[in-house]
Amino acid sequence: MNDEPKSPAEMKEIRLHRKRTQEVEGIKAMAEIAASDIAIRKRTEKLRALRLAKEAEDLANPPEPKAKPKAKAKVAKKADVK
């Protein structure tokens, strides 16, 4: 880096260049955000369609209820009487 003091015209040029660079980077960042948003929306739409199809299939073909095992008869304990 050059430590010499810069003239006001050079400082203005540096600020202008920095501002233009920031504008370009901002535009790129916004484009990336928009692309990411579109990708998320597409993925969400696909997953929603899969979920709705599965729910419709489950409603059309409900699973058979599992047979519950019969409860064993409880044997009463004999109380010791003295």
N, C-alpha and C positions, 0 to 999 in steps of 0.2 A: 504494500500500500504506500501511497505517496502522502507524506505528511505536510506537504506545502499547502498553504491556505488557497482555497479556490475562489475564483471570481464569482460575483453574483450570477452572471450568465451561465457559468458552469454548474453552479448549484441548482439553478432553475432547470437546466437540462437534465441533471441527475434526478431531480424530483419528478419531472415529467416522464422520464424513462421508467422510474419505479412505479408511478401511477399506471402507466400503460401495461406494465408487466402484471401488476395486481389485477387489472381489469381482465386481462387474458386468462390468468389463473382462475379468477372468479367465474368466468364463463365456462371454462373447462370443468370446474367443480360442480357447477349447476347442471351441466350436461350429464356428468357421472351420476349425480343424485337422481336426475330424471330417469336415466336408464335403469338404475337400481330399482326405482319405484315401479317402473313398468314390469321389470322381471318379477318383483314381489307380487304384483297384482296378477300376473299370468299364473304364477305358481299357486297362489291362493285360489284362483278360479279353478284350476285343474284339481286341486285337493278337495275343494267344495263339491265339484261334480262327482268325484270318486266317492266322497262321503254320502252324498245324496243317493247315488246309485246303490251303495251298500245298504243304506237305510230302507230304500224301496224294496230291495231284494229280501231283507229281513222281515219286512211287513208282509210280503207276499208268501214267504216260506218261513213261518215261525218255527223255531227249533222245538223238537218234541220235549215235553217235560220229563225230567228224569224221575224214575220210579223211586219213591222214598222207601227205604228199608223199614220193615215193620218193627215197631218198638218191642223189645223183649218184655215179657210180663215180669213185673217186679215181685220178688218174694219178700213177704213181710218177715221181719226178724222177730224171733220169739223173745219176749221179755222175760228175764229171770225174775220169778216171784219167790220171795222168801217168807 
